[in-house]
Amino acid sequence: MITLNAILRAKPGQADKLAQALGQIGDYVEANEPGTVSFYVGRDTEDPLVFNTYERFVDHEAMDAHNESAYREKWGAKYGALFEGDIKRYICEEIFSK
């Protein structure tokens, strides 16, 4: 299992729009990506501009299919202006899960 954790920061005044956009991509993933085992989105309780995604994939190919999909590229072009700064990504091989 491959995991991808991404830390995102919304520009001031854009956090609610980003929350909606992340929900939209989650809906797409659920309906169209069988290789994506889970796709979680969280919002920081202390800084509401910060979001965290935790994504689980059956393998690297499934992760690449998600990250390189036409939908994700179109989503990024549409909502990329909501982000402030770089996205921090952590790609890991899962060693434990409950």
C-alpha positions as CSV (number, residue, x, y, z in Angstrom):
1,M,0.0,0.0,0.0
2,I,1.3,3.5,-0.9
3,T,0.2,6.6,1.0
4,L,0.3,10.2,0.1
5,N,-0.1,12.9,2.7
6,A,-0.4,16.5,1.4
7,I,-0.4,19.6,3.5
8,L,-2.2,22.5,1.8
9,R,-2.6,26.1,2.8
10,A,-5.4,28.3,1.4
11,K,-5.0,31.9,0.7
12,P,-6.8,34.2,3.2
13,G,-10.5,34.3,2.4
14,Q,-10.3,31.2,0.2
15,A,-10.5,28.4,2.8
16,D,-14.2,27.6,2.3
17,K,-13.8,27.5,-1.5
18,L,-10.8,25.2,-1.1
19,A,-12.8,22.9,1.3
20,Q,-15.5,22.6,-1.3
21,A,-13.0,21.9,-4.1
22,L,-11.4,19.2,-2.1
23,G,-14.8,17.6,-1.5
24,Q,-15.4,17.7,-5.2
25,I,-12.1,15.8,-6.0
26,G,-13.0,13.4,-3.2
27,D,-16.3,12.6,-4.9
28,Y,-14.5,12.1,-8.2
29,V,-12.0,9.7,-6.6
30,E,-14.7,7.7,-4.9
31,A,-16.7,7.3,-8.2
32,N,-13.8,6.8,-10.6
33,E,-10.6,5.5,-9.0
34,P,-10.8,1.8,-7.8
35,G,-7.1,1.8,-7.1
36,T,-7.5,4.6,-4.6
37,V,-8.4,2.7,-1.4
38,S,-9.2,5.8,0.6
39,F,-9.1,9.6,0.3
40,Y,-9.4,11.7,3.4
41,V,-9.5,15.5,3.8
42,G,-9.1,17.3,7.1
43,R,-9.0,20.9,8.1
44,D,-6.7,22.0,10.9
45,T,-8.5,22.9,14.1
46,E,-6.1,25.6,15.0
47,D,-5.5,27.2,11.6
48,P,-8.5,26.9,9.3
49,L,-6.4,27.9,6.3
50,V,-4.5,24.6,6.5
51,F,-5.8,21.3,5.1
52,N,-4.4,17.8,5.1
53,T,-5.1,15.0,2.7
54,Y,-4.3,11.4,3.4
55,E,-4.6,9.1,0.4
56,R,-4.1,5.4,0.2
57,F,-3.4,3.6,-3.1
58,V,-3.1,-0.1,-3.9
59,D,0.3,0.6,-5.6
60,H,2.5,3.3,-7.2
61,E,0.6,2.8,-10.5
62,A,-2.7,3.7,-8.9
63,M,-1.2,6.8,-7.2
64,D,0.3,7.9,-10.6
65,A,-3.1,7.3,-12.3
66,H,-4.7,9.6,-9.7
67,N,-2.0,12.3,-9.8
68,E,-1.7,12.3,-13.6
69,S,-5.4,12.1,-14.4
70,A,-7.0,14.6,-16.8
71,Y,-9.5,15.3,-14.1
72,R,-6.9,16.2,-11.5
73,E,-5.0,18.4,-14.0
74,K,-8.2,20.2,-14.8
75,W,-9.1,20.5,-11.1
76,G,-5.6,22.0,-10.4
77,A,-5.9,24.5,-13.2
78,K,-9.4,25.6,-11.9
79,Y,-8.5,25.7,-8.2
80,G,-4.8,26.3,-8.0
81,A,-5.2,30.0,-7.4
82,L,-6.8,29.2,-4.0
83,F,-3.5,27.8,-2.6
84,E,-0.9,29.8,-0.8
85,G,2.7,28.6,-1.1
86,D,3.9,25.1,-2.1
87,I,2.1,21.9,-1.2
88,K,4.1,19.7,1.0
89,R,3.8,16.0,0.0
90,Y,4.9,12.9,1.8
91,I,4.8,9.6,-0.2
92,C,5.3,6.5,1.9
93,E,5.1,2.7,1.8
94,E,2.5,1.9,4.5
95,I,4.0,-0.3,7.2
96,F,1.0,-0.5,9.6
97,S,-2.7,0.1,9.3
98,K,-5.7,-0.6,11.5
